[in-house]
Amino acid sequence: MKITVITTLLNEGDNLNGLMASVLQQTRKPEEMVVVDGGSTDGTLEKLAQWKPKFETADIVLKLAQAKGANIARGRNLAVERASHEWIAGIDGGCVAEKTWLEQMAKKAEESHADVVSGNFRATAETFPEKIQGVFARISARDNPSSRSVMFRKKIWKKAGGYPEKLYTGEDTLFNARMKEAGAKFVFAPGAMVNWKMRTTLKKWLKQFYLYGYGDGRAGVKLNTWYGRKVGVLVAGLYGWMVASSFFPVLLVLPWLAGAVYGLYRQFSMAGLVGGLLYPFRLLVFLAGLHFGWLERVRKQSMTQPLSKPESGRKKQ
């Protein structure tokens, strides 16, 4: 088994060294790493070039490319196209892989003869806003892996048509669904851990989840997946809460009370309490994004529907 690690970056100069060092320090080193830069203006590409000698010393091929204006999906597709090997391991900018990350996924793939291995991730938090976000960072979905920690066969990527480049966010969700439709076997490697840096402000955190929802709505979440069923329950809960609150207004505060309890359950601390009180807002912005994404999906589909044939004129008398 030969593995190519891929990532796409944009202005990740401050976080770059942690990412590259973590790939270099893997207990099971990849044969190759392909990095696509989306047009960074902070010197990311120049800093990447400084890593080439270190990768060569470790006998790892490092390929660098720049595609100005490319979104994440386009960057990933370009990286996969340039990959020399069948197995592709994905990681994102701002992430640091633990030393056994690649070893754990490779072992799981070989044992299970799977097509897709869902890796895992956890939050890295230093400031109070980051710690609030970290309270709710959960393990990866088994059948809807994040591309910040995943491994898949190149042939299944081809069958699925690659990452959907029309989507700014939610590209993972649609790509995973298409791989499943193509017959891919998914397995979970909980020990394949990536440390994921949280957003610097809570405003950026809420915007992140709005975009997640919008992307999922554009992608069209499939209810035959674990993640799709989870989203379905969330949507049903929203409408149920709205209807029930119209009869019993006291229920309007229920999400925030439940959020506070849940936050303290997740982490008994001030970050847990504040995070719990903010958690309903995170769900609401996600659901708002989801609905706007759905509307955009419907609009796009209606624009691509073939026009019906015009009725023929009356026959001449």
BAZA-170800 format. One line per 8 residues: their letters; for each residue x, z, y of N, C-alpha, C. Coordinates in steps of 0.001 Angstrom, whole numbers, always signed. Each point is the difference from the previous one (the first is absolute). Layout:
BEGIN
a = X/Z/Y/X/Z/Y/X/Z/Y  ...
This chain:
BEGIN
mkitvitt = +837/+0/-1201/-837/+0/+1201/+872/+0/+1252  -180/-1032/+847/+707/-58/+1271/-1016/+146/+1128  +371/+749/+1028/-947/+379/+1042/+506/-391/+1386  -906/-545/+806/+257/-242/+1411/-851/+968/+812  +622/+751/+880/-729/+865/+933/-288/-816/+1256  -1244/+70/+485/-354/-721/+1223/-522/+962/+1058  +201/-369/+1254/-614/+730/+1105/-73/-923/+1198  -955/+257/+877/-109/-734/+1260/+1/+1013/+1127
llnegdnl = +749/-303/+1055/+228/+970/+1071/-316/-596/+1370  -320/+884/+921/-146/-385/+1405/+376/+1198/+862  +1097/-121/+717/+490/+1056/+889/+117/+1346/-724  +693/-29/-1141/+215/+1214/-801/+1448/+490/+103  +655/-315/+1118/+1400/+372/+149/+273/+1474/-170  -920/+856/+498/+204/+1453/-94/-128/+520/-1419  -818/-674/-829/-254/+471/-1363/+748/-791/-1064  +732/-1017/+429/+593/-949/-941/+1019/+633/-947
nglmasvl = +861/+840/+516/+1086/+545/-820/-530/+808/-1186  -1046/+774/+231/-576/+789/-1090/-536/-873/-1111  -697/-1073/+378/-553/-934/-982/+1094/-662/-817  +978/-588/+689/+1041/-757/-699/+871/+905/-875  +316/+1181/+503/+809/+932/-793/-736/+429/-1261  -1324/+177/+106/-773/+447/-1167/-33/-1072/-1087  -33/-1275/+383/+46/-1087/-987/+1378/-54/-647  +1015/+188/+808/+1378/-52/-490/+312/+1143/-960
qqtrkpee = -682/+1141/+163/+284/+1193/-794/-896/+152/-1227  -741/-1038/-354/-886/+92/-1166/+784/+215/-1296  -546/+834/-899/+642/+208/-1303/-68/-1268/-843  -1035/-801/+227/-119/-1310/-637/+33/-1011/+1150  +1149/-553/+276/+150/-861/+1161/-666/-1366/-222  -591/-565/+1053/-556/-1354/-129/+1118/-1028/-25  -290/-1156/-528/+977/-1084/+22/+53/-669/+1377  -1093/+182/+774/-112/-744/+1244/-964/+725/+943
mvvvdggs = +210/-202/+1307/-951/+471/+1000/-198/-1111/+1026  -1272/-283/+312/-335/-1014/+992/-738/+681/+1149  +509/-176/+1213/-597/+598/+1195/-413/-1110/+954  -1276/+30/+412/-499/-963/+982/-329/+751/+1285  +605/-420/+1083/-239/+610/+1305/-1023/-834/+766  -1002/+678/+557/-1085/-712/+674/+264/-352/+1450  +1264/+107/+437/+327/-336/+1382/+350/+1222/+825  +744/+918/-581/+359/+1246/+686/+807/-269/+1262
tdgtlekl = -206/+875/+991/+745/-108/+1259/+864/+1233/+244  +99/+866/-1011/+766/+1242/+170/+1329/-9/-759  +419/-1184/-448/+1271/-99/-710/-96/+257/-1490  -1226/+1/-542/-176/+253/-1435/+789/-985/-846  -77/-1286/+323/+672/-1018/-813/+1514/+174/+30  +526/+347/+1171/+1444/+210/+124/+439/+1217/-821  -814/+1035/+16/+316/+1201/-784/-76/-292/-1500  -944/-866/-371/-120/-387/-1414/+1269/-697/-478
aqwkpkfe = +540/-867/+850/+1199/-753/-375/+1169/+935/-306  +18/+1174/+632/+1084/+954/-235/-67/+621/-1393  -1173/-119/-644/-153/+544/-1353/+479/-961/-1090  +210/-1243/+338/+377/-994/-1017/+1248/+384/-795  +1099/+407/+660/+1201/+376/-774/-245/+1163/-959  -837/+952/+414/-290/+1156/-859/-774/-429/-1240  -927/-930/+171/-763/-493/-1140/+882/-843/-920  +876/-774/+587/+926/-803/-813/+901/+898/-842
tadivlkl = +457/+1104/+581/+841/+951/-734/-749/+586/-1192  -1315/+193/+171/-832/+538/-1084/-498/-1092/-934  +449/-1242/+208/-385/-1146/-821/-1500/-283/+99  -537/+152/+1209/-1401/-325/+278/-29/-1116/+1037  -706/-1078/-303/-122/-1110/+948/-983/+402/+1099  +410/-141/+1254/-881/+306/+1131/-283/-1286/+763  -1273/-417/-5/-416/-1206/+717/-799/+409/+1234  +364/-564/+1155/-664/+302/+1260/-622/-1262/+577
aqakgani = -1202/+154/+544/-669/-1142/+625/-818/+502/+1174  -231/-863/+968/-849/+348/+1135/-1117/-1021/+126  -1213/+507/+208/-1169/-858/+194/-786/+581/+1171  +328/-460/+1196/-619/+560/+1208/-1514/-196/-21  -702/+1097/+259/-1448/-48/+50/-688/+182/-1338  +766/+92/-1071/-611/+166/-1333/-640/+1384/-122  -1234/+42/-522/-604/+1298/-271/+549/+545/-1320  -475/+1179/-392/+549/+650/-1197/-206/-861/-1237
argrnlav = -1209/-562/-153/-286/-823/-1179/+911/-1219/-66  +174/-667/+1142/+877/-1179/+42/+1443/+396/-304  +435/+1110/+563/+1358/+464/-262/+237/+297/-1463  -980/+625/-645/+148/+316/-1427/+25/-1275/-838  -871/-949/+336/-14/-1255/-762/+1327/-737/+133  +545/-27/+1206/+1294/-659/+204/+1092/+694/-813  -76/+1334/-57/+1000/+753/-766/-114/-303/-1496  -1239/-40/-509/-194/-303/-1426/+478/-1411/-316
erashewi = -290/-945/+892/+446/-1387/-212/+1513/-86/-123  +710/+834/+753/+1466/-20/-8/+593/+830/-1132  -843/+754/-689/+485/+857/-1085/+462/-832/-1196  +1109/+392/-592/+568/-743/-1134/-516/+491/-1343  -681/+1152/-29/-355/+628/-1273/-1509/+156/-167  -410/+190/-1247/-1423/+60/-337/-670/+1273/+501  +724/+1110/-52/-609/+1269/+405/+290/+252/+1473  -1070/+322/+750/+83/+245/+1440/-402/+1452/+262
agidggcv = +846/+730/+705/-319/+1378/+393/-140/+42/+1511  -1147/+482/+483/-263/+17/+1431/+156/+1379/+607  +564/+31/+1200/+120/+1219/+789/-146/-402/+1468  -475/+919/+829/-246/-313/+1414/+1038/+618/+910  +81/-530/+1219/+819/+619/+1027/-536/+1397/+303  +885/+898/+397/-415/+1371/+261/-95/+841/-1254  +348/-577/-1147/-54/+728/-1271/+1407/+237/-543  +129/+1049/-774/+1253/+324/-684/-329/+265/-1458
aektwleq = +574/-800/-900/-274/+152/-1432/+854/+1117/-592  -613/+805/-864/+783/+1004/-719/+853/-709/-1054  +1054/+672/-444/+1036/-656/-801/-527/-628/-1291  -1031/+563/-591/-495/-539/-1274/-1215/-913/+174  -296/-383/+1227/-1186/-820/+290/-36/-1263/-860  +1062/-785/+46/+23/-1266/-733/+119/+232/-1505  +753/+1002/-385/+158/+322/-1423/-1340/+363/-625  -794/+793/+717/-1302/+438/-514/-948/-1183/-171
makkaees = -20/-907/+963/-899/-1149/-105/+457/-971/-1085  +1302/-224/-86/+515/-914/-1024/-288/+541/-1399  +182/+1302/-172/-261/+625/-1295/-1469/-131/-385  -887/+226/+975/-1434/-99/-270/-392/-1431/-357  +592/-969/+696/-307/-1407/-268/+440/-404/-1402  +1175/+440/-409/+530/-361/-1316/-787/+669/-1120  -413/+1245/+208/-746/+740/-1026/-1415/-546/-189  -628/-422/+1096/-1421/-364/-47/-246/-1504/-45
hadvvsgn = +1056/-804/+209/-141/-1459/+84/-1039/-380/+1054  +31/+717/+1122/-958/-225/+1076/+461/-1139/+902  -922/-430/+876/+312/-1016/+1002/+224/+619/+1374  -651/+1152/+232/+86/+681/+1294/+225/+1490/-234  +990/+554/+669/+256/+1437/-76/-252/+608/+1376  -957/+896/+61/-289/+698/+1242/+938/+1181/+136  +856/-35/+1015/+876/+1124/+274/-743/+1062/+788  +718/+990/+492/-625/+1111/+698/+656/+193/+1362
frataetf = -601/+839/+837/+587/+282/+1312/-490/+1351/+513  +749/+571/+919/-410/+1240/+658/+502/-15/+1438  -583/+881/+803/+274/+6/+1434/+1336/+648/+334  +638/-539/+1041/+1158/+627/+618/-426/+415/+1401  +27/+1288/+290/-517/+498/+1277/+932/+1049/+596  +255/-135/+1306/+829/+959/+708/-753/+651/+1164  -615/-811/+862/-738/+531/+1138/-1384/+470/-443  -694/+766/+881/-1328/+511/-351/-1002/-1127/-248
pekiqgvf = -62/-1047/+862/-920/-1109/-304/+300/-665/-1343  +1275/-120/-338/+362/-597/-1290/-425/+900/-1155  +135/+1328/+185/-398/+941/-1051/-1509/-26/-228  -757/-204/+1079/-1455/-126/-133/-340/-1197/-883  +658/-1116/+250/-240/-1204/-803/+429/+212/-1447  +1105/+695/-168/+543/+224/-1338/-891/+826/-899  -875/+808/+602/-924/+823/-792/-853/-870/-917  -337/-1212/+469/-951/-848/-721/+628/-1222/-654
arisardn = +1318/-91/+19/+658/-1111/-707/-158/+235/-1494  -658/-932/-682/-334/+174/-1405/+836/-924/-885  -61/+274/-1299/+715/-855/-948/-610/-1396/-7  +773/-945/-449/-443/-1386/-38/-1192/-181/-938  -897/-928/+369/-1101/-351/-893/+549/-773/-1192  -445/+337/-1174/+569/-575/-1218/-203/-1509/-95  -1181/-474/+439/-249/-1440/-117/-55/-677/+1369  +452/+695/+1029/+99/-602/+1328/+1270/+502/+674
pssrsvmf = +1158/-357/-568/+1259/+539/+519/+309/-481/+1407  +637/+871/+765/+515/-407/+1301/+1298/-761/-219  +221/-1035/+812/+1234/-776/-149/+1212/+726/+556  -173/+1231/+449/+1168/+803/+349/+644/+595/-1253  -688/-120/-1143/+539/+519/-1254/-699/-696/-1163  +508/-1166/-386/-646/-789/-1047/+1031/-906/-662  -315/-440/-1222/+814/-1000/-676/-930/-927/-770  +245/-1309/+89/-866/-960/-676/+815/-1217/-432
rkkiwkka = -579/-760/-945/+634/-1235/-469/-234/-1122/+1013  +1001/-802/+195/-127/-1131/+932/-1073/-975/-463  -144/-159/-1310/-986/-954/-515/-1425/+455/+311  -236/+1332/+39/-1342/+485/+321/-248/-132/+1497  +1062/+110/+799/-99/-250/+1448/-443/-1449/+236  +558/-919/-762/-371/-1410/+131/-1452/-225/-409  -408/+604/-1121/-1378/-157/-473/-1003/+534/+1015  +381/+1077/+689/-887/+629/+977/+27/-721/+1344
ggypekly = +880/-974/+144/+82/-736/+1253/+804/+698/+1080  +792/+996/-404/+814/+721/+964/-813/+953/+861  +676/+638/+939/-689/+869/+947/-831/-854/+962  -1222/+422/+324/-859/-794/+896/+506/+65/+1446  +547/-1092/+485/+670/+3/+1294/-950/+1/+1189  -1284/-227/-244/-969/+38/+1100/-352/+1427/+400  +383/+968/-831/-326/+1394/+282/+1169/+712/+661  -295/+743/+1087/+1026/+791/+667/+209/+1317/-734
tgedtlfn = -1102/+585/-452/+57/+1197/-851/-931/-233/-1188  +81/+870/-1005/-860/-140/-1170/+477/-1069/-960  +1183/-562/+271/+518/-1062/-872/+292/+530/-1398  +388/+1277/-85/+249/+613/-1309/-1266/-3/-856  -1105/+418/+625/-1264/+125/-732/-424/-1326/-618  +26/-1057/+803/-420/-1314/-511/+1001/-538/-1018  +1285/+187/+250/+1029/-462/-938/-158/+696/-1352  -228/+1315/+22/-200/+739/-1248/-1238/-482/-748
armkeaga = -1072/-244/+746/-1233/-486/-631/+217/-1366/-638  +739/-856/+676/+259/-1339/-547/+905/+62/-1221  +958/+919/-7/+837/+157/-1191/-839/+485/-1177  -929/+909/+273/-875/+493/-1070/-875/-1133/-530  -541/-817/+907/-819/-1150/-415/+818/-1005/-816  +1311/-43/+274/+888/-911/-733/+409/+565/-1354  -522/+1177/-342/+265/+596/-1316/+1177/+939/-55  +496/+448/+1145/+1163/+887/+21/-327/+1378/-577
kfvfapga = +970/+542/-734/-119/+1357/-519/+709/+945/+961  -727/+1025/+496/+539/+972/+940/+340/+1308/-719  +1129/+596/+363/+349/+1338/-482/+517/+813/+1186  +15/+1315/-167/+387/+904/+1075/+1263/+755/-381  +965/+23/+915/+1246/+750/-200/+61/+1103/+1060  -601/+1156/-257/-88/+1055/+1020/+1349/+516/+480  +1031/-121/-824/+1311/+491/+398/+805/-970/+836  -515/-1227/+183/+703/-1013/+808/-344/+239/+1462
mvnwkmrt = +727/+912/+623/-398/+548/+1296/+735/-621/+1179  -783/-298/+1038/+527/-468/+1287/-453/+985/+1074  +913/+384/+872/-335/+877/+1119/-389/-855/+1196  -1182/+247/+533/-625/-855/+1007/-78/+748/+1327  +637/-528/+1021/+16/+642/+1310/-1348/-151/+685  -547/+1112/+508/-1288/-11/+676/+107/-574/+1415  -1156/-356/+583/-56/-499/+1373/+426/+1096/+979  +539/-414/+1132/+544/+972/+955/-1082/+722/+800
tlkkwlkq = -1196/-607/+137/-1090/+638/+738/-1296/-83/-799  -941/+884/+315/-1285/-7/-691/-829/-1225/+391  +188/-496/+1220/-697/-1219/+417/+403/-1167/-881  +1296/-109/-276/+489/-1069/-877/-505/+202/-1425  -148/+1246/-413/-515/+316/-1336/-1429/-503/-150  -852/+305/+999/-1392/-438/-62/-105/-1523/+78  +844/-614/+822/+2/-1461/+71/+415/-606/-1339  +962/+652/-660/+460/-456/-1319/-1166/-68/-979
fylygygd = -858/+1037/-6/-1101/+19/-962/-1139/-927/+420  -160/-223/+1298/-961/-1014/+427/+434/-1366/-542  +1286/-304/+137/+511/-1289/-476/-53/-96/-1518  +221/+1126/-707/-159/-4/-1457/-1434/-391/-362  -967/+645/+689/-1397/-311/-280/-343/-1434/+333  +469/-462/+1158/-261/-1377/+413/+577/-990/-1009  +1215/+276/-431/+628/-881/-985/-734/-2/-1323  -444/+1176/-441/-753/+75/-1255/-1326/-745/+114
gragvkln = -643/+115/+1178/-1245/-724/+208/+212/-1501/-26  +1066/-469/+653/+324/-1427/-12/+334/-463/-1417  +678/+867/-746/+422/-380/-1350/-1168/-38/-964  -989/+872/+208/-1115/+94/-928/+353/+900/-1159  -264/+1310/+143/+349/+967/-1031/-848/-229/-1239  +632/-40/-1168/-708/-242/-1262/-481/+1322/-603  -1283/+88/-309/-563/+1237/-538/+368/+245/-1462  +644/-970/-641/+399/+198/-1397/+1380/+640/-118
twygrkvg = +543/+481/+1128/+1277/+713/-19/-225/+1454/+381  +953/+852/-367/-96/+1413/+361/-62/+152/+1516  +830/-744/+711/+30/+86/+1461/-1313/-509/+593  -523/-1094/-538/-1250/-551/+498/-1157/+968/-160  -51/+684/-1144/-1065/+987/-217/+130/+1161/+986  +1234/+390/+286/+245/+1070/+969/-510/-386/+1387  +283/-1239/+411/-481/-484/+1290/-1523/-90/+4  -583/-434/-1126/-1449/-80/-110/-666/+1359/+168
vlvaglyg = +574/+1029/-610/-522/+1364/+140/+103/+456/+1451  +1092/-346/+649/+212/+379/+1396/-1049/-644/+907  -285/-1281/-216/-1011/-696/+795/-1383/+599/-253  -321/+240/-1274/-1293/+605/-333/-126/+1381/+635  +1093/+766/-7/-7/+1326/+605/-242/-64/+1499  +581/-1006/+668/-203/-154/+1438/-1473/-221/+321  -632/-944/-700/-1399/-291/+293/-917/+1142/-419  +346/+664/-1107/-778/+1157/-423/+60/+1114/+1027
wmvassff = +1194/+240/+541/+181/+1038/+1023/-770/-352/+1277  +31/-1274/+399/-709/-422/+1213/-1513/+185/-146  -527/-371/-1161/-1446/+141/-232/-388/+1475/-67  +762/+785/-768/-320/+1421/-152/+103/+741/+1337  +985/-385/+826/+190/+672/+1295/-1131/-295/+966  -665/-1141/-175/-1136/-311/+869/-1171/+941/-264  -83/+561/-1212/-1044/+961/-336/+472/+1444/+203  +1272/+228/-259/+575/+1343/+113/+1260/-83/+863
pvllvlpw = -129/+73/+1329/+1144/-173/+909/+1175/+931/-273  -286/+1139/-626/+1093/+932/-286/+1059/-637/-906  -404/-1018/-765/+934/-671/-911/+1051/-829/+736  -194/-211/+1314/+973/-765/+768/+1380/+651/-11  +27/+1333/-96/+1293/+709/+39/+589/+172/-1394  -771/-363/-1037/+456/+226/-1369/+1349/-656/-321  +232/-1266/+389/+1301/-617/-332/+1186/+769/+562  -159/+585/+1187/+1118/+713/+606/+231/+1361/-652
lagavygl = -1086/+656/-417/+155/+1245/-751/+651/-277/-1355  -494/-1050/-666/+571/-366/-1304/+1449/-448/+170  +282/-718/+1095/+1360/-453/+257/+961/+1161/+185  -439/+1027/+732/+857/+1176/+218/+316/+690/-1319  -1017/+141/-840/+209/+628/-1313/+943/-847/-857  -231/-1310/+9/+840/-903/-796/+1443/+13/+490  +173/+0/+1328/+1352/+16/+555/+759/+1254/-390  -683/+1147/+55/+641/+1262/-382/+258/+53/-1498
yrqfsmag = -871/-656/-780/+218/-71/-1441/+1242/-830/-310  +144/-1111/+739/+1164/-858/-217/+1291/+701/+419  -86/+708/+1133/+1183/+693/+503/-456/+1166/+882  +229/+1215/-465/-460/+1183/+733/+967/+277/+1144  -260/-677/+1125/+880/+95/+1160/-766/-492/+1221  +614/+144/+1179/-630/-516/+1212/-149/-1514/-79  +989/-686/-588/-91/-1446/-167/-1180/-364/-902  -224/+818/-1031/-1126/-245/-893/-1331/+173/+705
lvggllyp = -112/+1043/+841/-1250/+252/+729/-277/-1100/+1020  +986/-304/+831/-186/-1039/+1020/-226/-1354/-669  +768/-269/-1034/-179/-1247/-722/-1383/-107/-603  -515/+1120/-529/-1339/+7/-583/-1071/-306/+1031  +164/+528/+1213/-963/-264/+1063/+71/-1454/+482  +1171/-604/-141/+163/-1402/+392/-343/-973/-1123  -59/+508/-1228/-203/-867/-1156/-1284/-832/+83  -1138/+592/+438/-1210/-834/+130/+178/-1161/+976
frllvfla = +793/+220/+1067/+258/-1100/+933/+778/-1115/-699  +930/+398/-881/+765/-1000/-746/-923/-823/-888  -949/+682/-662/-954/-717/-853/-896/-917/+825  -443/+492/+1158/-912/-786/+830/+680/-1249/+560  +1257/+126/+442/+673/-1199/+532/+289/-989/-1134  +295/+513/-1193/+185/-890/-1154/-1290/-766/-284  -1128/+719/-5/-1282/-633/-294/-414/-961/+1102  +326/+339/+1260/-283/-930/+1093/+795/-1283/-198
glhfgwle = +1282/+137/-321/+820/-1168/-268/-524/-803/-1173  -437/+698/-1052/-538/-661/-1189/-1201/-873/+357  -909/+552/+800/-1199/-754/+371/+339/-1203/+887  +888/+180/+959/+404/-1125/+838/+725/-1064/-837  +773/+461/-980/+664/-938/-904/-1004/-781/-831  -1027/+689/-487/-1057/-677/-762/-696/-1062/+860  -331/+374/+1231/-676/-937/+902/+868/-1232/+259  +1301/+232/+192/+910/-1121/+220/+88/-877/-1241
rvrkqsmt = -17/+625/-1179/+40/-754/-1258/-1241/-882/-135  -1165/+586/+311/-1253/-758/-73/+15/-1149/+1005  +497/+272/+1208/+68/-1041/+1024/+890/-1153/-445  +1168/+332/-559/+929/-1031/-461/-616/-823/-1126  -699/+692/-919/-611/-708/-1125/-1104/-934/+475  -776/+463/+987/-1091/-838/+499/+530/-1246/+702  +1181/+124/+606/+601/-1140/+695/+543/-1048/-969  +316/+463/-1230/+568/-931/-982/-1047/-578/-947
qplskpes = -1276/+440/+148/-1055/-529/-857/-246/-1466/+336  -123/-850/-1021/-272/-1412/+275/-1356/-193/+659  -69/-903/+956/-1267/-280/+673/-955/-706/-956  -1267/+345/+91/-989/-668/-847/-207/-1430/+487  -347/-866/-900/-208/-1396/+354/-1212/-140/+917  +128/-765/+1061/-1149/-193/+889/-1110/-764/-715  -1210/+341/+348/-1127/-690/-620/+7/-1470/+448  -296/-863/-933/-22/-1421/+326/-1219/-310/+902
grkkq = +156/-978/+837/-1097/-365/+906/-1186/-570/-772  -1144/-34/+669/-1185/-556/-669/+161/-1480/-276  -558/-418/-1082/+59/-1430/-324/-836/-794/+988  +481/-1179/+270/-730/-878/+913/-1335/-396/-627  -1025/+4/+829/-1316/-379/-479/-79/-1493/-263
